[in-house]
Amino acid sequence: MAVKILMVCLGNICRSPLAEGILRSKLPKNFIIDSVGTGNWHIGNPPDPRSVKIASEKGIDISNLRGRQFSTQDFINFDCIYVMDNQNHKDVIALATTEAEKSKVKLILDELFPNENVDVPDPYFGLQDGFEKVYDMLDAACNVIADKLLKENSTL
Ligand code: 4NP
């Protein structure tokens, strides 16, 4: 069975599509990676051009991704749900109905700084350099995540 990982941010146009593209680039095809927003403003929209640009500079094409809003069905469909910041964490946890669902939700930078509750900052109202910083944070976190997933699923 494929391992399924969901990346979550607020709009699903800046951080989580980047996280989706980065993690997908580090794993074989039997790992299913998707991303969503907690908000509904950008349903059906492509990622922010600044995210598309930094990804493209690193050899990753996220231009064909489209915005989707988190749904409670995602608790069932995904094995692990990585949120970008503490507000996303609150918003997703508020929709969980069981401890098993809650336990799937993790702050992505906890992979680098365990239990420090560090946010991936929202770059939406900033400039391109904010997207470059976000890319580097997500790339470092996704290296740790990919290593773990490959070890845990070495028999797949
Ligand atoms: P994201 O950034 O959560 O990283 O996709 C945002 C994009 C759009 C908005 C907020 C955050 N917005 O308010 O439209």
Boltz pocket constraint, residues with backbone or C-beta under 6 A from the ligand:
constraints:
  - pocket:
      binder: B
      contacts: [[A, 9], [A, 10], [A, 11], [A, 12], [A, 13], [A, 14], [A, 15], [A, 16], [A, 37], [A, 41], [A, 122], [A, 123], [A, 124]]
      max_distance: 6.0
